């Protein structure tokens, strides 16, 4: 039987419910992905370089990380 929402969705104060990572703006995509995976091992990280279209549809198991051509995160990564 599957879960209706990701583990930790809704919070709980233990860090497992984190849904955005504003602190990683300005970091390298590798460092940001490592941080996100450490905070939320139950989601996958999708890396997007430059400004292509956002992946279609909401996905509660995905965090999108957008970076510039140099591989630096330029927008707050969020679940979806």
C-alpha positions, 0 to 999 in steps of 0.5 A, spaced: 500 500 500 502 506 498 503 513 502 498 518 500 503 524 501 511 524 502 514 522 509 514 528 514 509 532 510 506 536 514 512 537 519 512 535 526 518 539 528 524 533 527 526 536 520 523 531 516 517 535 513 522 540 510 519 542 503 523 548 501 531 550 502 532 557 501 539 556 505 542 553 498 541 559 494 548 561 492 551 554 493 553 549 488 548 544 485 552 538 488 552 541 495 545 543 494 543 536 492 547 533 498 543 537 503 536 536 500 538 528 500 540 529 507 534 532 509 529 529 505 532 522 503 524 520 501 524 525 495 528 525 489 532 531 486 531 534 479 537 538 477 535 544 471 541 548 468 539 555 466 532 557 465 528 551 461 521 549 462 519 547 469 518 539 469 510 538 468 505 536 473 506 537 481 510 531 484 510 530 492 516 526 491 521 531 487 525 537 489 527 541 483 533 545 483 534 550 478 542 553 477 545 558 472 550 555 467 556 555 472 552 550 476 550 555 482 543 555 485 539 561 483 532 559 486 529 556 492 528 549 491 521 546 493 518 540 493 513 539 487 
